[in-house]
Amino acid sequence: MVPAVPLPGPPCPAVPVESLPADLDEQHRAERGRAVFREIGCAVCHTPDVGGVVGVYSDFLLHRLDDRSKGSGYTERTPVPLPEELPLPEEWKTPPLWGVADSAPYFHDGATTTLEAAILRHHGDAETVREAYRSAGSADRASLIAFLNTLKAPTDTVPVPVKEEPKNRLAMARSR
């Protein structure tokens, strides 16, 4: 692998990186995968650049993940009505794909272990994209996965110090 290089864009403490393979054939495969990503519609929701951040691969909007008419997915409703401004159980924000190469397992429940399985698990608003992926040739599907494997987590992050909070009010009162 070629060392990870921050993508161009405004400076920020931790930026997405795209790490292309050292092998020229693998680089071409990943570049073809970037084109397939756009061609089949992944980039509609996993938008490469948003709000001045280059390489984020998200629109940060809510999307339906399941087709409830087919009886799949999140059909549980709470016994107490939720406020209208809260997302429905089948709605999820598009996760950023920066770092997706390093972040398995996938999906909100961690039940998806591969990038291909994550793509195939898309339903609802992404059903047409999933079907376009299924219809693509095996070389294009492999190229798309190769591209996703170039999206690395930022390497220059610094952990935020965590202040330990008292466990209960009695402990807080004693510490005064």
Summary of the structure (lengths in Angstrom):
residues: 176
radius of gyration: 19.8
end to end distance: 54.0
largest distance: 66.8
contacts: 444
relative contact order: 0.20
helix: 35%
strand: 10%
